[in-house]
């Protein structure tokens, strides 16, 4: 082994436990459409979270005031996270007209390039590239691992949380998200799901 390779392997071995400890991936869960895994929450205010876009623009949850938010914490190296990303992308299309934003915050330490590459490879077209490389958002909301998804209503209150992967585009989850977000001004919650299993 060449000395530079040995240093790289040693550095990776030393940093891997530190990088994974606070954000360990959740095991894939059978029954991804099982709504019973969604924990109802009492509506506590979500702390003000800061994250960035691919171009480095800092965003906060306040930028989405008045909208429902599906906040997903994930990474490209997390197998259950990768499994649910197409469903989150489909969910973003399904609820866009309901005033619900789907925000997937990547904890990848490489910044935007690995996320952009992942989006291209997996044909993720609707989700914006959003970054939380130090896991600040995950710590702020008390996430025990990834993927973790919070459902936040239009008043900025947490109404639901799910640890692990889910089929977010299933009819059951789409209806629950619309219900928990609350009606958008001028919209009713009784809308059909417009092909929610896409």
N, C-alpha and C positions, 0 to 999 in steps of 0.2 A: 504494500500500500504506500502510495506517495505521501510524504508528510502533510501536504496541504489537504489531501483527502482525509487523513487521520484527524486533523484539526476540525474539519467540517463535520465529520461524524461525531467527534467528541462534543462539539458545540451543539449539534442537534440533539444529542443524548441528554445534555445538561438542560437545554431549554424546553424540551418537549414536556416533561412533567409540569414545569411552571406554566407553560402555555395552556395545557389541558386541564389543570386542576380546577380552576373556577368555572370552566365551561365544558364539562365532560358531555359527550353526546348521549342522548337518551336512546335506549334500545328501540328498535322498530317494534311497533305495537300491532298485534293482530286487530282486525276490526277497525280499520282507519275511518270508517263512516260512523262509528259508534259514538253518538252524541253524549252518552253517559259519562265519557271521560272528561268532558268539559266541566270544570269546576266553576260553579257560580260564585261571584264575589259580591261583597256588600256595597260596592260603589265608592270605595275609598279613592281619593284623588291620586292620580298617577303623578309621580315626581316629574319635574321639568327635565326632559331628556334632551341631550345634545348629540347630534350625529352629523355626518357630512355626506355630500353628494360626490359623484365621481370627479367633479372639477374642483373639489375642496370647499365648496360653499357650505357653511355651517347652517344646519336646520335644527329646529326644536319642535316639540309637540304643539307648541303654541301656534306654529305655522299652519296647523290643521284644525284650528278652533272652529267649532260649529259642525265638524264632520265626525262621523264615526270612524274609528281607526282599528284596523287589525294589525297589531304590532308583532312581527315575527322575528325572533332572535335565532340566527343560523350561521353556518360557515360552509364553505365548499368542501372541506375535508370531513364533514359530518355526514355519515351514510343516511341516517333517517331524515336529516335536513334535505339532502339532495333528492330523496324519494318524494318529498311533499312539495317541492318547488313548482313543478308543472301545475299542481292543483291550486297553489297560491296565485300563480299567474292567471289561471282561468278565473279564480275568484275575483281578482282585481277587475277583470272585464265585466263580470256579472254584476258587481255592486257599484261600479263607477257612477251609474245613473242615479244611485240612491244616496249619493253624498257620503260614501264610505271609502276611505283611503286604505290601501293595503301597503304597509311599509315593512319590508324585509331588511333588517339591519345585519349586515355581514360582519362577523368578528374576525375575518381573515386579516392577518397581519401584513399581507403584501399590498394592501390598498386596493384601488379599483381594478388593476389589470387582471388578477385572477377571477374576480367576480364578473367582469365584462366577458372574459373568455368563457366562463361557465355559462353565462346567459346565451352567448352565441352557440355554444355546443349543444345546449339543451333547448334551444329555440324559445327562451323566455323573452317575451316581447312587450309585456305590459308593465312589469315591475320596474321601478327606477332603481339604479344602483345607489345603495345607501350603505354607509360604512360606520362601524363602531369597533375599530381594530383593537382597542384596549379593553373592550367589554364593559365600558362604563355604564351603558344602558342596562345591561344584564344585571350588574351589581345593584344599580339604583332600584330596580323593580324586584330584586330578591330572587332572580331566576336561579334554579338549582342545577341547570344543565341546558343543553340545546338539543333539539329545537324546543323553544318555549314560545307560546303565542298568547298575547293578551288581547282581549276584546274591550275596547274603550268607547264609551258613549259620547254623544255630542257635547256633553258638559265636562269631558276630561276625566270621567270616573271609570275605574276598572269594573267591568261587569262579568267578565269571565276569563279563565286562564286554562290552557291545556299544555301539559308537558308531554313531549313526544310528537311524532308525526301524525297527521290527519289528512283525510280526503276533504280538503276545504271547499272544493267545488261541488260536493254532494248536496242534494236538495236540503237535507236536514241541517247541515252546517250553514248554508246560505240563509235559510229562514231564521236560524238562531242568531246569526250575525245581524241581520236586518232588525230583528226584534230587540236585541241588546243595544244596538246603536240608537234606536229610537227613530221615529219618522223624520225625514228631511222636510224642511218647509215645502209645502205644496205636494208632498208625496204621501201615499198610503202604504202601510205594511202588507197589504193584501195582494201585492203584485205577484204575477207568476214568476217562476224561476228562470225563464228564458233558456232552457236547455242547461240546467245547472250541473249536469253530469259531464259536461264537455271537458 
